[in-house]
Amino acid sequence: MDFRVLPSGPRITLDNLTAPACLLDQPGDLTSLSLTIENGLIVDGPPGERVDMARAMVFPAFVDMHTHLDKGHIWARSPNPDGTFMGALNTVAADREARWSAEDVRRRMEFSLQCAYAHGTRAIRTHLDSIPPQDRISFPVFQETREDWAGRIDLQASCLLGCDRFSEEGPFKATADLVAATQGGVLGLVTYPMDGLRDMLRGFFRMAADRGLATDFHVDETMDASVETLRDIAEIALEVGFDGGVTVGHCCSLTVQDEARALDTLDLVARAGIDVVSLPMCNLFLQDRHAGRTPRFRGITLVHEMKARGINISFASDNTRDPFYAYGDMDMIEVMREATRIGHLDHSDADWTHAFLTNPARATGFAAPSLAPGAPADLVICNARTWTELFARPQADRIVLRNGAAIDRTLPEYSVLDDLMEPA
């Protein structure tokens, strides 16, 4: 049979599938299973019309917990001039000030969501640049988009500002109130060394607690070993007893710090119950980039050491075709493949699959992906029988099921954004 063609009867059974054993709470690496689908759900009971899936690998639809839908796809009009982190910051700032109208943000956000849906993602948290007045543009667009995509992709949004802009009154208070009024809102911040950072963090957690908001930080996205605001976040979260949810992303400087110091910081992170998301593709692109010099460092944070301490570690897409990362397509299979290569997840524990599904759902509060009876039949099925077959190819012929039905996986043409790429 054509791998991409499935029957559409009222009850079908997909026989001879392969799945990561950890998703079924089984020991080992991969396991065989059959899934019966009826009325859009995975169900128990007698089989329906049987289809031999020839050992194809199956996953629940993915959770992408750290993205930047508002930045996506501006590379064509605003490329990074030198590929560096500062080049990205400055280029995005100029593009945002000149171009980020509600219509511009909405169309680029919609493009990214179409890609994510076609690739098999069912839940996304996005960060939204929130330097006023951009917050008053992007958050209403997000809320409208969230409603439009309900039933296809669940969405959350975290505000994104540098810690030097924080205050418990004034503009940041207004932004925090806007986030609190937005369904799916998360209070976010970028941290870096500055005078008074620890007092600022106390105020930030106070604002989040007062509004009942989870928090999400961009942290230590640098190869400077002296930068360790992750430690400050963990210590202050423990001090104030914040229990509303803390996520940190990047944490690159850990990789170049003294080993004992870095591991001691991770012990604090574990005690504080902080969730960590690693963004290996973007960090590999930006970190340790110097003209005429081969990079020495990968930028990926200490994921193995975190996992060993019971820290909830996830991986996500991060930026897509913008000055922070020139590539990507909101494809969690790609993220899984590249994270495995970059972070040496192979020849390691057999349950890393959780880092792309269960762990991000736990960190964000999205519904947990599942292959168990009663779960929605939101599935990604790949024409691969083993990990090496899965990661050797892009799986462009994958099947994506939503509510038990195969969706049209046609990706949007880049040309539909051409008019937005013309010079300002």
Secondary structure, DSSP 8 states (H G I E B T S, - for coil): --TT-----SEEEEEEEEEEGGGGT-SSSEEEEEEEEETTEEE-SS--EEEE-TT-EEEE-EEEEEE-TTTTT-TTTS--SSSSHHHHHHHHHHHHHHH--HHHHHHHHHHHHHHHHHHTEEEEEEEEE-STTHHHHHHHHHHHHHHHTTTT-EEEEEEE-BGGG--SSTHHHHHHHHHHTSTTEEEEEEE---TTHHHHHHHHHHHHHHHT--EEEEE--SS-TT--HHHHHHHHHHHHT--S-EEEEE-GGGGGS-HHHHHHHHHHHHHHT-EEEE-HHHHHHHTT-BTTB---------HHHHHHTT--EEE--B--SBTTBS---S-HHHHHHHHHHHHT-SSS-TTGGGGGTHHHHHHHT------STTSB--EEEES-SSHHHHHHS--TT-EEEETTEE-------GGGGGGGGS--
